Amino acid sequence: ADYSDWRLPTINELYSIGDRDKPLDDVAIKDAFAFSDTSTSWSSTEKSDNTDEAYGVEFSLGRDKINAKTDDKSYRCVRDIP
């Protein structure tokens, strides 16, 4: 996408694109941010007592999830707009 400053979002940034008005059996994500695999996305927020694990948002269930960083999950990168 012609930029080199992409990063993983924080857990709060991921939650901000969630859509709590959608039913949980649907992918609870705002339509403007939905594309391809939107079920679970990693965040940059590590678990405080175990830095080998990080939080993600499981949009299909509307909740956060803790996974080992070595687990195979989707990424939804963001960048700061100056």
FENQUI-V143532 format. One record per backbone hydrogen bond with DSSP energy under -1.0 kcal/mol. NH is the residue of the N-H (numbers start at 0). CO is the residue of the C=O. E is the energy in kcal/mol with one decimal. If there is no record, write none. Layout:
NH;CO;E, NH;CO;E
This chain:
6;77;-2.5, 13;9;-2.1, 14;10;-2.3, 15;11;-1.5, 16;13;-1.4, 17;14;-1.5, 18;27;-1.1, 21;18;-1.4, 25;22;-1.7, 27;58;-1.9, 28;26;-2.3, 29;16;-3.1, 32;29;-2.2, 33;30;-1.0, 37;35;-1.0, 40;56;-1.9, 41;73;-2.2, 42;54;-1.9, 43;8;-2.7, 46;52;-2.1, 49;46;-1.2, 52;49;-1.9, 53;66;-2.5, 54;44;-3.0, 55;64;-2.4, 56;40;-2.2, 57;62;-3.2, 58;38;-1.6, 58;56;-1.1, 59;38;-1.1, 60;57;-1.6, 61;57;-1.3, 62;57;-1.4, 64;55;-2.5, 66;53;-2.4, 68;51;-2.9, 70;67;-2.1, 77;6;-2.8
